[in-house]
Amino acid sequence: MTTDALHPSASGAGPVWRGWRRWLFTTSHKDIGTLYLTFSLIMFFAGGILAELIRAQLIQPGMRLVEPNTFNSLVSEHGLTMIFLAIMPALVGLANWQIPLMIGAPDMALPRVNNWSFWLLPFAAILLWSGFLMAGGAPDAGWTFYAPLSTKYGPPSIDFMIFAIHLMGISSVMGALNIIVTIINLRAPSMRMMDMPLFVWSWLITAFLLLLAMPILAGVVTMVLADRHFGTSFFNAAGGGDPVLFQHLFWFFGHPEVYIMILPVFGVISEILPTFSRKPLFGRVSMIYAIAAIALLSVIVWAHHMFAVGLPVTAQLFFMYSTMLISVPTGVKVFNWTATMWRGSLTFETPMLFALGFLFLFTIGGLSGLMLADVPADYQYTRSYFVVAHLHYVLVTGSLFGIIAAVYYWLPKWTGHRIDERIGRWHFWLSLVSSNLLFFPMHFAGLSGMPRRVADYAPQFAPFNLASSIGAFIFGASQLLFVWAVIKAIRGGEPAGDRPWEGARGLEWTLPSPPPAHTFATPPSPEVVRAEGPHGYD
Amino acid sequence: MTEAHANGYYVAPPSPWPPLAAAGAFLLLGGFALWLHGYGPLVSAIGGAVVVFVAFRWFGAVIGESRAGVYHAASNRSFRYGMMWFIFSEVMFFGVFFGALFYLHYLAVPWLGGEGAKGAAHLLWPHFVNQWPLLVPPNPSEFTIPKEAMGPLGIPTFNTVVLMSSGVTVILAHRALLAERRRALAGWLAVTIALGLAFVALQAHEYRHAYLDLNLTLNSGVYGSTFFLLTGFHGLHVILGATVLTVILARVLQGDFSPADHFGFKAASWYWHFVDAVWVGLYLFVYWW
């Protein structure tokens, strides 16, 4: 009983679907945001199970659980799943829920494209995970799938991974241009660009990075496919190609990609810290410029992932200095966040706890990044567990903590119920302690010489690995508390009211909790926009 | 006011096409992977059919909404920005293939030939001589050795004229649209499409010439790799652009588009100019350099 798609009624209103068709056919940014976030939570646990298997294998030397090939598949699928199907969709889900609410827009600019962006992802997940059922096993060339591991030596499942990446790429490009158009075109008329909330700013800049980076990845995997099946030799020196070319192209995508996964979280933290400090964000304008500066620098630093492959010395110097330059705008952000809290009237509700956890632990990840940026030092650290420690500090205690903080922060708005602070606090402290038990010893394992991506290791690394594995099991189990807290808030609880955090400013807090299906049918008045904007504290 | 008229901005009602489009893309690409491993083209073909069907219905719905007059200035702005940034992402997609071409031409192949900062690579195949277009790869025994490179004169130059002219005719069509000369509009559009198809036909002929006469194939080392992937993806985009222009022509014949309101036409013509511009890059860097 659909209306004839070719002849919609003059009003444009379609039927109101209930049940599964509501979620399949939806064009509401709120429903699509919920879909993204739910899907990403499921994939977070799927990727998490792989991580627990990796840690179970490494709890003691002696290779007790899986064969090296299977281990390589676990590592590769863990990385691909967490990056493309857990962290990125979670951030797009936050954007979907929040951006229209925060800029006073009726919905995303292209609602059907928005739904398409989401539904590509579950199909991509099927393609990506189908390898576990295939002869030759799941993709085993790492999430970076360097040639020739992925070309000459890759199992058949690599082809399915390539097409999964194509689907995820289309999804990201469509999602990114939707976000750009929404922010530029559907903002409340009286909201100036420089008055936009930091979360919106961070996503606007991230969306441009996505448009720039994802097509590059699509091109690279297409070349891998052509090298595998159509006789080309892009990455084969025998035909005049170069495996290092793969790394250049991959990291030209890959480095912006790591900022794609952290910049929106910078925006989240810039929303949460002022709320619970009851002070405006310190150095607001410099925060916007800092995000833009980080985004610009992120496109000219890619080869710092490749110092050990034998780059010309001039290239190494350029990439070393440009990488170190990033610490300037990042430093601006960390100091401004700290200054925001200075003499604030601080309280420590769960979102604030996770935001503070982010601030300290992401900074540790940033500092180990600086160590890796130094070429001669990098020769020692590269391909060791030190790199694993670094990237998990920025991705788990950085991106993931930020996403969790955002969910706790906005969940009362989405569900209409306050979160259970007791569960939230347990979740935070368990996550904080266990993630450090999990990742901090990896620094030492790496510095003392343990290589990454190995199924077995020398006995002198055993104590570090035992600690990491115990940390991993506790960390994984603590995330069930998160699910509990979310489900509890969805099912009921103390009514949140419009503004559950009394220090919060922003248009989303002027709406009822949960907001009705259609919000900002008329744009908010200039007075409201001003009162909820950066000048509202004046 | 209905739900669709929030803020005067048209928010599309729930639609089955987006999830179906995702399923179609899944079958098309997943089926292609199955095909590569000997399971035949059936699944991929079904996926392709689903994608085409959904494209018809989805764009059909959009055209219907446009005719019903639900789009106002704000919707049109969304479409324009959306199309602009989509083309930007396409530019980046071609950029990666151009990047690979430059890297191979100026760095990788000279290094293998013993020149430059990483000239030690020459030790791998000491008999290899650096040249571009690369006719004899470092290990010739693994590859089809072409007799000569694809020269810029002849078909490529003629095709450049064809495609550049089509860029002019689409501008003439736009002028006719603005002046409300409907017959001229349809005529210039038809000429543009014909030129596009002529380009594709000549390109196909050139591929035939490459494979049968020159022995230049995908398996001819990096010269063949870059030549066929760059021109091939461009050719696919010409076919896509011509298809879109054909839909636009059909709409023109049904009386759509006015001087004030013709986003569909504009989007198609932007795309066509983008395809033109990519060709200029190809003509210079693939055929001449």
Interface residues (C-beta under 8 A of the other chain):
Chain A: T2 T3 A5 L6 H7 P8 A10 S11 G12 A13 G14 P15 V16 W17 R21 R22 L24 F25 T26 T27 A105 P106 D107 A109 L110 P111 R112 V113 N115 W116 W119 L120 P122 F123 A124 I126 L127 S130 P156 D159 F160 I162 F163 H166 L167 I170 V173 A176 L177 N178 I180 V181 I184 N185 L186 L211 L212 A213 M214 P215 I216 A218 G219 V220 T222 M223 A226 H229 F230 G231 T232 S233 F234 A237 A238 G239 G240 G241 D242 V244 L245 H248 L249 F252 G310 P312 V313 A517 H518 F520 A521 T522 P523
Chain B: M1 T2 E3 A4 H5 A6 N7 Y9 Y10 V11 A12 P13 P14 S15 P16 W17 P18 P19 A21 A22 A23 A25 F26 L29 G30 F32 A33 L36 H37 R57 W58 G60 A61 I63 G64 E65 A68 G69 V70 A74 R77 S78 Y81 G82 W85 F86 F88 S89 E90 M92 F93 G95 V96 F97 G99 A100 Y103 L104 L107 A108 V109 W111 L112 A117 K118 A121 L124 W125 L134 P137 P138 N139 E142 F143 T217 L218 N219 S220 G221 V222 Y223 G224 S225 T226 F228 L229
